Amino acid sequence: MNELAEEVEAALAEVFGEWELGLLARAVVIAELLDEDGERTLSVTTTPGVPDWDTVGLCRYGALSVETTGRGFLGDDE
């Protein structure tokens, strides 16, 4: 899983850099995945070195953003 986390981190850093959103410090990626049978699973991947308590904090921070603005912290013009 560490290799997957490193690849996710590199991809996010590249995308955020291209959009000039700043330097990626850490990330939590929550994705719903479909397996070959169409069954849904939830995947939670963090960038390397993010402790569990920080994962929870980042998830709560993101949820608060969506709950209060309906979209997150990308900026006013996004």
Backbone torsions as a table, in degrees:
resi	resn	phi	psi	omega
1	MET	NA	-26.8	-179.3
2	ASN	-61.6	-38.8	178.9
3	GLU	-65.0	-40.7	176.6
4	LEU	-61.0	-45.3	179.5
5	ALA	-60.3	-40.7	179.1
6	GLU	-66.3	-38.4	178.3
7	GLU	-68.3	-39.5	177.1
8	VAL	-63.4	-43.6	179.0
9	GLU	-60.0	-45.1	-179.9
10	ALA	-63.6	-42.2	-179.7
11	ALA	-65.5	-44.7	178.7
12	LEU	-63.5	-43.9	179.8
13	ALA	-60.2	-40.6	179.5
14	GLU	-65.3	-46.5	-178.7
15	VAL	-64.9	-46.8	-179.9
16	PHE	-63.6	-35.8	177.2
17	GLY	-65.1	-42.9	179.4
18	GLU	-64.6	-32.6	179.1
19	TRP	-88.2	3.2	-179.5
20	GLU	52.9	45.0	179.9
21	LEU	-94.9	-0.9	178.9
22	GLY	112.2	179.3	-177.8
23	LEU	-84.3	129.3	179.3
24	LEU	-70.0	121.1	179.1
25	ALA	-95.2	-48.1	178.0
26	ARG	-164.3	159.4	-176.7
27	ALA	-151.3	151.5	170.0
28	VAL	-122.9	125.3	179.0
29	VAL	-113.3	121.2	177.9
30	ILE	-113.2	121.3	-175.8
31	ALA	-134.7	139.6	172.1
32	GLU	-91.5	125.7	-176.9
33	LEU	-115.0	148.9	174.1
34	LEU	-110.9	128.1	177.6
35	ASP	-85.2	-174.8	-176.5
36	GLU	-60.5	-28.3	-179.3
37	ASP	-89.7	0.8	-179.2
38	GLY	84.3	6.7	177.6
39	GLU	-74.6	139.7	-179.2
40	ARG	-92.3	137.3	174.0
41	THR	-134.8	157.3	178.7
42	LEU	-106.3	128.1	178.4
43	SER	-113.9	129.2	175.9
44	VAL	-118.2	115.1	-179.4
45	THR	-122.0	135.5	176.7
46	THR	-117.2	157.8	172.9
47	THR	-66.6	155.3	-175.4
48	PRO	-54.9	137.3	173.6
49	GLY	87.9	2.0	179.4
50	VAL	-82.2	117.2	179.9
51	PRO	-71.5	160.0	-178.0
52	ASP	-55.0	-44.1	-177.5
53	TRP	-63.7	-32.8	178.7
54	ASP	-73.9	-33.8	175.9
55	THR	-60.3	-46.2	178.6
56	VAL	-61.7	-44.8	179.7
57	GLY	-61.7	-43.4	178.6
58	LEU	-65.2	-38.4	177.6
59	CYS	-63.9	-42.6	179.0
60	ARG	-66.3	-40.0	178.4
61	TYR	-62.8	-43.6	177.6
62	GLY	-65.4	-41.7	178.9
63	ALA	-63.2	-41.6	177.9
64	LEU	-59.3	-41.7	179.8
65	SER	-62.2	-45.2	-179.3
66	VAL	-67.9	-40.2	-179.7
67	GLU	-65.0	-37.1	-175.2
68	THR	-88.3	-31.0	-177.6
69	THR	-114.2	-17.8	-178.3
70	GLY	83.2	5.0	-178.3
71	ARG	-152.6	-19.5	-178.9
72	GLY	113.6	-169.3	-172.5
73	PHE	-105.4	30.0	-177.1
74	LEU	-72.7	-24.1	179.9
75	GLY	135.0	166.4	-175.6
76	ASP	-69.2	-28.2	-175.6
77	ASP	-98.1	5.1	-179.0
78	GLU	-82.9	NA	NA
